[in-house]
Amino acid sequence: MCLRNIWMKWRDWQTMTRYEAIFRRRSVRKYKDDAVEEHILEKIRGFGKRALGARPDIRVKWKIYPASDHNVKGMFQVKAPYYAVLYSEVCEDCYLHAGCLMQQLVLYLHTQGIGTCYQGGAQLKRDEEEEGMKRMMILAFGYPAEPLERTRSEFKRAELKKLLKTNVPLGKAQKKLLEAARLAPSALNQQPWRFVATENRIHLFVKRPGMLGYQRQLDRNMFNAGITLSHMLITAEEYWFDLEYRKLDSIMEKAIQNHLYAGSLVIVNGNGRI
Ligand SMILES: Cc1cc2nc3c(=O)[nH]c(=O)nc-3n(C[C@H](O)[C@H](O)[C@H](O)COP(=O)(O)O)c2cc1C
């Protein structure tokens, strides 16, 4: 790479936003052993205090395990120099909130040139009880030894028309929010979410699990839903859309076929700055 290209790439990293990272990030499964700077590790340990969330009132805690601790094991495990573990108090929407928080961390790390991979099948050998909290997810991270990014056309995701039900023409804000939501990563890339758009609203639903391992699957799907929700919240912040995340009693009863209601985005002002 010539010096000009290196400089352009460096400048790009310095200014990338979490919103831009949505359209570029991919899971990284090969890592260098390089140490991540202490100020970034410190930011991870305190992550969430100012992050957007479905339920900012839920207590969470982060822990970082370096690979040298040999504390992470399990199926589909990716070898990485670090693992971030998110614990949360157990209550309604804790998985949704956890997914929403962790994806914001994933996008922040991407803007710092750091790769990540969710570790849904991993376990901790020593799973320390964290003040009555439960482990929500493990995230492998570190400097990448394979491409950190992909182009927009390389994303393998379902088309929006397969994920969306609507009887109204989409507004500008809805289009921007849904495009970011569509690109969200999910376990096994299953994209277990559906969106229903009505006037100034986007309702989020997740796939209803089968009988086998119902609760575990539901928790996982809610975590995935939190990831896609975070993409919409970050998009709203980027474009200055004024919106609220809420659970609406009127929708609560209305399951769409084989799906369960997760929550709604109510767009108060979708003019923003587009
Ligand atoms: C909740 C969750 C659990 C995941 N678990 C694993 C895992 O155990 N091992 C793995 O290699 N990838 C895992 N992934 C990564 C997904 O396979 C990946 O995000 C998806 O295929 C989309 O690819 P992308 O992240 O490159 O866009 C997980 C992703 C999510 C959201």
The ligand as an ORCA input file, in Angstrom:
! r2SCAN-3c Opt
* xyz 0 1
  C     -26.082    -13.786     19.402
  C     -24.989    -14.210     18.450
  C     -24.256    -15.369     18.689
  C     -23.210    -15.728     17.825
  N     -22.451    -16.822     18.120
  C     -21.373    -17.114     17.346
  C     -20.489    -18.185     17.722
  O     -20.682    -18.884     18.728
  N     -19.395    -18.417     16.937
  C     -19.155    -17.683     15.788
  O     -18.152    -17.938     15.113
  N     -19.998    -16.668     15.407
  C     -21.072    -16.359     16.169
  N     -21.901    -15.312     15.827
  C     -21.616    -14.512     14.629
  C     -22.648    -14.740     13.520
  O     -22.438    -15.994     12.925
  C     -22.519    -13.597     12.505
  O     -22.789    -12.385     13.159
  C     -23.491    -13.761     11.355
  O     -23.186    -14.910     10.607
  C     -23.436    -12.542     10.429
  O     -22.128    -12.315      9.949
  P     -21.372    -10.938     10.201
  O     -21.296    -10.698     11.694
  O     -20.006    -11.152      9.590
  O     -22.144     -9.852      9.513
  C     -22.938    -14.958     16.662
  C     -23.699    -13.791     16.414
  C     -24.697    -13.425     17.309
  C     -25.448    -12.152     17.046
*
